[in-house]
Amino acid sequence: MKTSGLPCRANHDCEVVFTVMPQDSMDALREAAAKRNAHELEAHQYTHIVTTVLGPSTFAQGPAAPRRRGRRRKEEELNVI
């Protein structure tokens, strides 16, 4: 199902969708989410339980350790002059 907003999560038969206008506004998103939560509780006695909590993104930090390229050589080969 493709929607242009936040659909009701209580059951698949409910076709209520809460639009976010303007779409680039976090306040509008929070308001639509609050309306959806209120609808789900009033109409379906459903409270959504968050199963995953995301932390801050670590993407900009890069990898934790440098990645080796190629095959590892034996120590004997590294000491040869």
C-alpha angles and dihedrals in degrees: 000000000000118000137174095225144012112319124209110269097196097089139345094244095063109093098188113131126186113214124217110221122207092025094209094058122099089197090056090049092051091048093050091047091051091050090049091050091049092049092049092051096044100040102032107016086236126146116188115231116210109225099182128043114198120211128205116305117262094190095108092054093068126217120336093235133017114266118237119229125210128004124317117253126218117258090245091061092050093055095053113110 
